[in-house]
Amino acid sequence: MSLWKKMPTKFRVAVVLGSGLNADGSATPVTEIRAQAAADLLATKGRMKVICSGSRSLDDKGVHGQTEAKVMADIIAAQGISAKRLLLEDQSFDTLGNAIFTVDRYLKGKKGGTLYVITSPFHMERALYLFRHALGSGWTVIAHQCVEWSQETRQPGAEAALKRAEDFCAGTEPGDIAALRKKLFERIPAYVTRAESPKVA
């Protein structure tokens, strides 16, 4: 056996970020596009897993019983991807939460590796910034952009949203997920309310 074959395979994982649900609990066009991009990536990456990240937006009362994470996982599974490769992060309702809860739940015990971030082009710079800050050193964070939805209207706000993310992270060390999680609950009361509410099905 060659030395190369004896070398351990570096840890790889992907995360796909939700973008809302319709009133009936189905995926919005952007959520569906991102989930399809995740399925396409997994089809080329062997046994790599994907974390489907997203609860539901604040104005969605959840009466349909769905989360973005579960809906995206169903879309990905429908493309022939094994359910064993799908992980759910169903607490977050914004990009801050996507990064903090994904790392806290699934990645904080890892020594490092490669994370593929799957989201829309307008959203990618902010998502990469937050995941890199939440993970800290030892990680390579790679953009995997899906196609932009033709009716997407949020591109003009991307620069201001990135600045808010940078302001949020100011004063915290990269990789200090406990400090970021504490700050999230202090700065965004809705996360406390959601944590105290009954879980969606």
C-alpha positions in Angstrom: 0.0 0.0 0.0 1.4 3.4 -0.9 2.0 6.1 1.6 -0.6 8.2 -0.1 -3.3 5.6 0.5 -2.3 5.5 4.2 -2.9 9.2 4.6 -6.2 10.0 6.3 -8.9 11.7 4.3 -9.5 15.2 5.4 -12.9 15.9 6.8 -15.3 17.4 4.2 -18.9 18.6 4.6 -21.3 21.0 2.9 -24.0 23.3 4.3 -27.0 24.6 2.3 -28.8 27.7 3.5 -32.6 28.0 3.4 -34.4 31.0 2.0 -38.0 30.8 3.2 -41.1 28.6 2.8 -44.4 29.3 1.1 -47.6 29.5 3.2 -48.3 25.8 2.7 -44.8 24.8 3.9 -43.3 24.1 0.4 -40.0 25.6 -0.7 -39.8 29.1 -2.1 -38.0 29.3 -5.5 -34.8 30.3 -3.9 -34.9 27.5 -1.3 -35.6 25.0 -4.0 -32.7 26.3 -6.2 -30.3 26.0 -3.3 -31.4 22.5 -2.3 -31.0 21.4 -5.9 -27.5 22.8 -6.0 -26.7 20.8 -2.9 -28.0 17.6 -4.5 -25.9 18.3 -7.6 -22.8 18.9 -5.4 -23.3 15.7 -3.4 -23.7 13.7 -6.5 -20.1 14.5 -7.4 -18.5 14.3 -3.9 -18.6 10.6 -2.8 -19.8 10.1 0.8 -19.7 13.8 1.8 -22.7 14.9 3.9 -24.7 18.1 3.8 -26.1 20.1 6.6 -29.5 21.6 5.7 -29.7 24.8 7.6 -32.9 26.8 8.4 -36.0 26.9 10.6 -38.5 29.4 9.1 -38.7 33.1 8.8 -40.0 35.2 11.7 -43.3 36.0 10.0 -43.9 32.3 9.3 -45.9 30.9 12.3 -45.1 27.3 11.3 -48.7 26.1 11.2 -47.7 23.9 8.3 -45.2 22.0 10.6 -42.2 22.3 8.2 -38.8 23.8 8.5 -36.5 24.9 5.7 -34.0 22.3 6.7 -36.5 19.4 6.4 -38.0 20.7 3.1 -34.5 21.0 1.6 -33.5 17.6 2.8 -36.6 16.1 1.2 -35.7 17.8 -2.1 -32.2 16.5 -2.0 -33.3 13.0 -1.1 -35.7 13.1 -4.1 -32.7 13.4 -6.3 -31.4 10.0 -5.1 -29.1 11.2 -2.3 -29.2 8.8 0.7 -30.9 10.2 3.8 -27.8 9.1 5.8 -25.9 11.9 4.1 -28.4 14.6 5.2 -28.2 16.5 8.5 -30.6 19.1 9.8 -30.0 22.4 11.6 -33.5 23.7 12.3 -33.0 26.6 14.7 -31.7 29.4 12.5 -33.8 32.0 10.8 -31.0 34.2 9.5 -27.4 33.9 8.2 -25.9 34.5 11.7 -27.9 31.6 13.0 -27.1 29.5 10.0 -23.4 29.8 10.8 -23.5 29.7 14.6 -25.9 26.8 15.0 -24.4 24.7 12.2 -20.9 25.0 13.8 -22.2 24.6 17.3 -24.3 21.5 16.5 -22.1 19.6 14.1 -18.6 21.1 13.6 -17.1 22.5 16.8 -15.6 19.2 17.8 -13.7 18.8 14.5 -10.0 19.7 14.2 -10.6 21.3 10.8 -11.4 20.3 7.2 -13.3 21.7 4.2 -16.8 23.2 4.3 -18.7 23.9 1.1 -21.2 26.7 1.5 -24.2 26.5 -0.8 -26.2 29.6 -1.3 -27.2 32.3 -3.8 -24.5 34.6 -5.4 -25.9 37.8 -3.7 -25.7 36.0 -0.3 -22.3 34.3 -0.7 -19.8 36.9 0.6 -21.7 37.3 3.9 -22.2 33.6 4.3 -18.5 32.9 3.7 -17.5 35.6 6.2 -19.7 34.3 9.0 -18.8 30.6 8.5 -15.1 31.4 8.4 -15.4 33.5 11.6 -17.5 30.8 13.4 -15.1 28.0 12.4 -11.8 29.7 13.0 -8.4 28.4 11.8 -8.0 24.9 10.4 -10.9 25.1 8.0 -11.1 25.8 4.3 -14.5 27.4 3.4 -15.4 27.1 -0.2 -18.2 28.9 -2.1 -20.6 26.7 -4.1 -23.0 29.2 -5.7 -26.3 28.1 -7.1 -27.9 30.0 -10.0 -29.5 33.3 -9.1 -33.3 33.3 -9.2 -34.5 35.6 -11.9 -36.8 37.5 -9.6 -34.4 37.9 -6.7 -34.6 41.4 -5.2 -32.2 41.3 -2.3 -28.9 42.0 -4.2 -28.8 45.7 -3.4 -28.9 45.1 0.4 -26.0 42.6 0.3 -23.2 45.1 1.2 -25.1 46.6 4.2 -25.9 43.1 5.4 -22.2 42.1 5.3 -21.4 45.2 7.3 -24.0 44.2 10.0 -22.4 40.7 10.1 -18.9 42.3 10.6 -20.2 44.5 13.3 -21.8 41.5 15.1 -18.6 39.6 15.0 -16.5 42.5 16.2 -15.0 41.7 19.6 -15.1 37.9 19.3 -12.3 35.7 18.3 -12.6 33.5 15.2 -13.7 30.0 16.3 -15.1 31.1 19.7 -18.5 29.6 19.0 -19.6 29.9 22.7 -19.1 33.6 22.6 -20.9 34.0 19.3 -23.9 31.9 20.5 -24.1 34.0 23.7 -24.0 37.2 21.6 -26.7 35.9 19.2 -29.2 35.3 22.1 -28.3 38.7 23.6 -28.6 40.7 20.4 -31.6 38.9 18.8 -34.4 38.3 21.3 -36.4 36.3 18.8 -33.9 33.5 19.2 -34.8 33.4 22.9 -38.5 33.3 22.1 -38.0 30.6 19.5 -36.0 28.5 21.9 -38.7 28.7 24.5 -41.5 27.9 22.0 -42.6 24.3 21.2 -40.5 22.8 18.4 -42.0 22.6 14.9 -42.7 19.1 13.8 
